[in-house]
Structures are given as structure tokens and as C-alpha cells.
Amino acid sequence: MRRAVVDTNVLIAYLFEDDVHHNKARGLLSGYEQWIIPMIVIHELVWFFRHHEINLTVIKDILALPEVEVVENVVGDVLYAISRAEHPYDYNDLVIYATALRLGVPFLSFDEEFLSRYVSP
């Protein structure tokens, strides 16, 4: 089964047709049978939806998708992020990335700056 950890920006792009990455997100996610969503991503989605005054029931719809598996973040994810964050705003993304590393699956994100700083060789 093809599994991947999904960053918040990919889920947002997937959900909103007016997002510049919408079609890319749909195509990317269609290549995976299981979308692993770390708990911190759920928190980021709640913040985003509240900030943009979007009904939170959309999050319930996401969680009900058969492809979605929500996983807890563990202390190791937090320690990984703390030890590697070059900028305070990288912390959440590093926790999400650490989850992918821990589970041994790809990390799907559209944050090119983050990817070039932490993921690319």
C-alpha cells in the first residue's frame, strides 16, 4: 500500500479549487492509498479554517475519508524539530517531516523553501 505523510498545505490545496496547487494536490494524493495526517496538521487546519472563517465541519469530512489515517505525534518528533529548526516558523513542518521519517514514508509538501532547507540533498 502506498502511504505518505501529508503536509497541511497539500490538504488545503486539495480542498480549495481556487488554490494555485489544487490540481497538483489532487494528482499527487491520488497516487497514494493512505494519507497519513499527523495530529499537528489537524491543529493547523483548525487554525487556518478559523482564521478564514470556514466551517470546521470540513475537517470532519476530511477525517472521514477512507484514505485518511490520523497519527499522534510523539516526543521524538518534537525533539527532532527542536534540534533542527533554523527558524521558529519551521517547527511545525519539522514535526510533520519527523513523522514521515519515523514511519519511513514520503513527505508530501508544497513548501519549496522548507523542502530545500531540510529535505533536499
KEKE-3310 file (N, C-alpha, C; in steps of 0.2 Angstrom, whole numbers, plus 5000, padded with zeros to 4 digits):
npx = (5004:5003:5009:5009:5015:5006:5007:5000:4998:4996:4984:4976:4977:4971:4958:4953:4947:4951:4964:4981:4989:4979:4975:4987:4989:4978:4981:4993:4990:4981:4989:4992:4987:4985:4983:4993:4990:4997:4994:4997:4995:4981:4978:4984:4975:4963:4966:4969:4956:4948:4954:4951:4937:4930:4919:4921:4916:4921:4933:4929:4924:4936:4943:4934:4937:4941:4954:4962:4972:4974:4988:4996:5008:5024:5036:5048:5047:5045:5057:5066:5062:5064:5078:5083:5077:5080:5073:5060:5047:5048:5046:5033:5032:5044:5040:5030:5037:5047:5038:5035:5048:5050:5040:5044:5040:5035:5036:5024:5023:5021:5029:5042:5053:5055:5057:5069:5078:5078:5075:5079:5093)
npy = (4994:5011:5024:5040:5054:5069:5086:5101:5111:5104:5097:5108:5114:5104:5104:5116:5123:5135:5137:5138:5127:5117:5107:5100:5095:5086:5077:5072:5067:5057:5047:5040:5027:5029:5042:5049:5059:5069:5073:5087:5093:5093:5102:5113:5115:5118:5130:5137:5136:5143:5156:5160:5160:5148:5135:5122:5110:5104:5099:5088:5081:5078:5070:5059:5053:5038:5036:5043:5043:5047:5051:5051:5063:5061:5061:5060:5066:5079:5082:5080:5091:5102:5101:5104:5115:5129:5141:5149:5147:5136:5125:5117:5111:5104:5095:5088:5083:5075:5065:5058:5053:5045:5035:5030:5034:5044:5062:5074:5089:5106:5117:5124:5131:5126:5112:5113:5118:5108:5095:5092:5085)
npz = (5000:4996:5005:5013:5022:5024:5022:5029:5019:5007:5009:5011:4998:4991:4995:4991:4977:4971:4975:4970:4968:4967:4957:4956:4969:4970:4960:4965:4978:4973:4970:4981:4992:5006:5016:5028:5041:5053:5070:5072:5060:5060:5070:5064:5053:5059:5064:5052:5046:5055:5055:5043:5043:5040:5039:5052:5050:5038:5041:5048:5037:5030:5039:5038:5026:5017:5014:5024:5038:5054:5064:5080:5086:5092:5106:5101:5088:5091:5098:5087:5079:5087:5088:5076:5070:5061:5060:5069:5064:5057:5065:5066:5053:5054:5064:5057:5046:5053:5057:5046:5043:5054:5052:5040:5027:5012:5012:5009:5003:4998:5001:4996:5000:5013:5010:5002:5012:5022:5017:5004:4996)
capx = (5000:5007:5007:5013:5013:5003:5008:4994:4997:4994:4977:4972:4977:4967:4951:4950:4948:4955:4971:4986:4991:4974:4976:4993:4987:4973:4985:4998:4986:4978:4995:4993:4981:4984:4986:4994:4990:4999:4989:4999:4991:4974:4978:4985:4969:4958:4968:4968:4949:4945:4956:4947:4930:4927:4915:4925:4914:4925:4938:4926:4924:4942:4944:4930:4939:4944:4962:4965:4974:4977:4993:4999:5015:5027:5041:5054:5045:5046:5064:5069:5060:5068:5085:5085:5074:5084:5069:5055:5042:5049:5045:5028:5034:5049:5037:5027:5043:5049:5033:5037:5054:5049:5036:5048:5036:5037:5033:5021:5023:5022:5033:5048:5058:5056:5060:5076:5082:5078:5073:5083:5101)
capy = (5000:5017:5028:5046:5059:5074:5092:5105:5115:5100:5096:5115:5115:5098:5106:5123:5124:5142:5136:5138:5120:5112:5101:5096:5091:5081:5072:5070:5062:5051:5042:5036:5024:5031:5049:5050:5066:5070:5077:5094:5095:5094:5108:5119:5115:5121:5137:5140:5137:5148:5162:5161:5159:5142:5130:5117:5103:5102:5095:5081:5077:5076:5064:5053:5050:5031:5037:5046:5040:5052:5048:5055:5065:5058:5065:5060:5071:5086:5083:5081:5098:5107:5101:5106:5121:5135:5147:5147:5145:5129:5120:5113:5107:5099:5089:5084:5079:5069:5059:5054:5049:5039:5030:5028:5035:5050:5068:5077:5096:5111:5122:5123:5134:5121:5106:5114:5119:5102:5088:5090:5083)
capz = (5000:4995:5010:5013:5027:5020:5025:5029:5013:5002:5011:5009:4991:4988:4997:4988:4969:4969:4977:4964:4968:4968:4953:4958:4975:4968:4956:4970:4983:4970:4969:4987:4995:5013:5018:5035:5044:5060:5074:5072:5054:5062:5073:5059:5049:5063:5065:5046:5045:5060:5053:5036:5044:5036:5044:5054:5048:5033:5044:5049:5031:5028:5043:5037:5020:5019:5013:5029:5044:5058:5069:5085:5086:5098:5109:5096:5083:5094:5099:5081:5077:5091:5087:5069:5067:5060:5061:5074:5060:5054:5070:5064:5047:5056:5067:5052:5042:5058:5057:5039:5044:5059:5049:5034:5021:5009:5015:5003:5004:4993:5004:4992:5004:5018:5007:5000:5018:5027:5014:4998:4997)
cpx = (5004:5004:5011:5010:5011:5004:5001:4993:4995:4986:4973:4971:4972:4959:4948:4952:4952:4962:4976:4988:4985:4974:4982:4992:4983:4977:4990:4995:4983:4983:4996:4986:4979:4987:4987:4994:4992:4995:4991:4995:4984:4973:4979:4979:4964:4960:4967:4960:4946:4947:4953:4940:4927:4925:4920:4923:4918:4931:4936:4926:4930:4944:4940:4932:4942:4952:4965:4966:4977:4982:4995:5006:5018:5033:5047:5053:5047:5053:5068:5068:5064:5075:5087:5082:5079:5080:5063:5049:5043:5047:5039:5029:5039:5045:5033:5032:5046:5044:5034:5043:5053:5045:5039:5044:5037:5033:5031:5020:5024:5026:5040:5054:5060:5060:5067:5080:5083:5078:5078:5090:5105)
cpy = (5006:5022:5034:5051:5066:5081:5096:5109:5111:5098:5103:5115:5109:5100:5112:5123:5130:5142:5135:5131:5115:5106:5097:5092:5085:5075:5068:5065:5056:5045:5038:5033:5026:5037:5049:5057:5066:5074:5085:5097:5097:5101:5114:5120:5119:5129:5140:5141:5143:5155:5164:5161:5154:5137:5124:5110:5100:5097:5088:5077:5074:5069:5058:5050:5043:5031:5039:5042:5045:5048:5053:5057:5063:5062:5066:5065:5078:5087:5084:5088:5103:5107:5103:5112:5127:5142:5145:5144:5139:5123:5115:5109:5102:5093:5085:5080:5073:5063:5055:5050:5043:5034:5027:5029:5042:5056:5072:5085:5101:5117:5121:5125:5129:5115:5107:5115:5112:5095:5087:5089:5089)
cpz = (5000:5000:5010:5019:5023:5025:5024:5022:5007:5003:5009:5002:4988:4989:4993:4981:4967:4971:4970:4963:4968:4964:4954:4964:4974:4965:4961:4975:4980:4969:4976:4990:5002:5014:5025:5037:5051:5063:5073:5066:5056:5065:5068:5054:5053:5063:5058:5045:5049:5057:5047:5037:5040:5041:5045:5052:5042:5035:5046:5043:5029:5033:5042:5030:5021:5018:5019:5035:5048:5063:5074:5084:5093:5100:5104:5090:5085:5095:5093:5078:5081:5090:5080:5066:5067:5061:5065:5070:5056:5059:5068:5058:5049:5060:5062:5048:5047:5058:5051:5040:5049:5056:5042:5027:5018:5013:5009:5006:4998:4995:5001:4997:5010:5015:5005:5006:5022:5023:5008:5000:4996)
residu = (MET:ARG:ARG:ALA:VAL:VAL:ASP:THR:ASN:VAL:LEU:ILE:ALA:TYR:LEU:PHE:GLU:ASP:ASP:VAL:HIS:HIS:ASN:LYS:ALA:ARG:GLY:LEU:LEU:SER:GLY:TYR:GLU:GLN:TRP:ILE:ILE:PRO:MET:ILE:VAL:ILE:HIS:GLU:LEU:VAL:TRP:PHE:PHE:ARG:HIS:HIS:GLU:ILE:ASN:LEU:THR:VAL:ILE:LYS:ASP:ILE:LEU:ALA:LEU:PRO:GLU:VAL:GLU:VAL:VAL:GLU:ASN:VAL:VAL:GLY:ASP:VAL:LEU:TYR:ALA:ILE:SER:ARG:ALA:GLU:HIS:PRO:TYR:ASP:TYR:ASN:ASP:LEU:VAL:ILE:TYR:ALA:THR:ALA:LEU:ARG:LEU:GLY:VAL:PRO:PHE:LEU:SER:PHE:ASP:GLU:GLU:PHE:LEU:SER:ARG:TYR:VAL:SER:PRO)
# end
